[in-house]
Amino acid sequence: MKIYKSKILVIIIILFILGCAEINNKNNFSKIINTKNNIDSSKIELIVERGAFHYDKFVLLDTTITFYPSSNKFDEKYDKYNHILKKNISKQKRNELINYIIDNGFFKMKDEYHNQTSCNSPLIVTFKLGDKTKKIVSDDFERDCPELLKYIENQIVILHNKNLERIFLPG
């Protein structure tokens, strides 16, 4: 009887340790995102690079989204695409975007999404969260591009609030 109780106690202790380890794994992001949904901004970077006629990028660091234009200058009509532009956003808006990206499985996605057509316009999203970094390349921002990448690009443009949407220029 004493041996039986000892075995049960050992099993309970092992299950307790495994349970704590599982909780710790699930809370890896809790060091970055706390219960108030505040994010440790020193551990986050989001980069959205757009190809084809643009070859520009948006970089989110802390609460600042910076637009970096292409080295190719646009016509005066599109002059706003020729300058580096910064925009501050609220922590709440930043946190909503970051939480959405995490909740919708960014880190579980494939690294590349290919398209079998010509005249593609690439979309590249790089997301750094703590010690994890993932870069996803889609050959085309419209065709065979995951909805999450389209959402990220769209939200970054909206949050930047300078109306730097994709434009289709004669090529």
C-alpha positions in Angstrom: 0.0 0.0 0.0 2.8 2.4 0.9 4.5 1.7 -2.5 1.2 2.3 -4.3 0.8 5.7 -2.6 4.4 6.7 -3.4 3.9 5.9 -7.1 0.7 8.0 -7.2 2.6 10.8 -5.5 5.4 10.6 -8.1 2.9 10.6 -10.9 1.1 13.6 -9.5 4.4 15.5 -9.2 5.4 14.6 -12.8 2.0 15.8 -14.1 2.3 19.0 -12.1 5.7 19.7 -13.5 4.6 19.0 -17.1 1.5 21.2 -16.6 3.7 24.1 -15.4 6.0 23.6 -18.4 3.0 23.7 -20.8 1.7 26.9 -19.1 5.2 28.4 -19.4 5.3 27.5 -23.2 1.9 29.1 -23.8 3.0 32.2 -22.0 6.2 32.8 -23.9 4.6 35.9 -25.5 3.4 37.1 -22.1 6.9 38.5 -21.5 6.2 40.7 -24.5 2.5 41.1 -24.3 1.2 41.5 -20.7 -2.3 41.0 -19.4 -3.2 44.7 -20.2 -2.3 44.0 -23.9 0.6 46.3 -23.7 3.5 45.3 -25.8 7.2 45.7 -25.1 7.9 47.8 -28.1 11.7 47.2 -27.9 11.0 43.6 -29.0 8.8 44.4 -32.0 9.5 45.4 -35.6 7.2 45.1 -38.5 8.4 45.7 -42.1 6.1 45.8 -45.1 7.9 46.0 -48.5 6.0 46.6 -51.7 7.3 45.8 -55.1 6.5 46.4 -58.8 6.1 50.1 -59.4 6.6 51.0 -55.7 9.7 49.3 -54.2 8.9 51.1 -51.0 8.5 50.0 -47.5 6.9 50.8 -44.2 8.6 50.1 -40.9 6.8 50.0 -37.6 9.0 50.6 -34.5 7.4 51.3 -31.2 4.6 53.7 -32.2 6.2 55.2 -35.2 5.5 54.0 -38.8 8.1 55.3 -41.2 7.6 55.2 -45.0 10.8 54.8 -47.0 10.3 55.6 -50.7 11.8 53.8 -53.7 15.1 55.2 -55.0 13.2 55.7 -58.3 11.5 59.1 -58.2 7.9 59.4 -59.1 6.3 62.1 -61.3 5.5 65.3 -59.5 1.8 64.2 -59.5 2.8 61.5 -57.0 5.4 63.5 -55.1 4.3 62.3 -51.7 5.7 58.9 -52.7 9.2 60.5 -53.0 9.8 61.5 -49.4 10.4 59.7 -46.1 7.3 60.2 -44.0 6.8 59.4 -40.3 3.6 59.0 -38.5 3.0 58.3 -34.8 0.2 56.0 -33.8 -1.3 55.2 -30.5 -0.1 52.2 -28.4 -3.6 50.8 -28.5 -3.7 50.8 -32.4 -0.2 49.3 -32.5 -1.2 46.6 -30.0 -4.4 45.8 -31.9 -2.4 45.2 -35.1 0.3 43.1 -33.4 -2.2 41.0 -31.5 -4.2 40.4 -34.7 -1.0 39.3 -36.5 -0.1 36.9 -33.7 -3.7 35.6 -33.2 -4.0 34.8 -36.9 -1.0 32.6 -37.0 1.7 34.7 -38.8 4.5 32.5 -37.3 2.8 29.3 -38.6 2.6 30.5 -42.2 4.9 29.4 -45.0 7.9 31.5 -45.9 7.0 31.9 -49.6 3.9 32.1 -51.7 4.4 31.7 -55.4 2.4 32.7 -58.3 2.5 31.3 -61.9 1.7 34.5 -63.7 3.8 37.3 -65.1 3.7 41.0 -64.1 3.7 40.2 -60.4 4.0 42.8 -57.7 5.7 41.3 -54.6 4.7 41.8 -51.0 7.2 41.0 -48.3 6.3 41.2 -44.6 9.0 40.7 -41.9 7.8 40.5 -38.3 10.2 40.4 -35.3 8.7 39.6 -32.0 11.2 39.1 -29.2 13.7 36.5 -30.4 11.5 35.3 -33.2 11.8 36.6 -36.7 9.7 35.5 -39.7 9.9 36.9 -43.2 7.1 36.0 -45.7 7.5 36.6 -49.4 4.4 36.6 -51.7 5.2 36.9 -55.4 2.1 39.0 -55.9 0.1 41.2 -53.5 -3.2 40.2 -55.2 -2.9 36.7 -56.6 -2.2 33.8 -54.3 -1.3 36.2 -51.5 -2.5 35.1 -48.1 -5.2 37.3 -46.7 -3.2 38.0 -43.5 -0.4 39.7 -45.6 -3.0 41.7 -47.5 -4.5 42.8 -44.2 -1.1 43.8 -42.7 -0.3 45.9 -45.8 -3.7 47.6 -45.8 -3.5 48.3 -42.0 0.0 49.7 -42.2 -1.1 52.1 -45.0 -4.3 53.1 -43.0 -2.3 53.6 -39.8 0.3 55.6 -41.6 -2.5 57.8 -42.8 -0.7 59.5 -45.6 -2.8 57.8 -48.3 0.2 55.9 -49.8 -1.9 53.2 -51.3 -0.8 51.1 -54.2 -1.1 53.0 -57.4 -0.9 51.6 -60.9 1.4 53.6 -63.0 2.0 53.1 -66.8 4.9 50.9 -67.2 
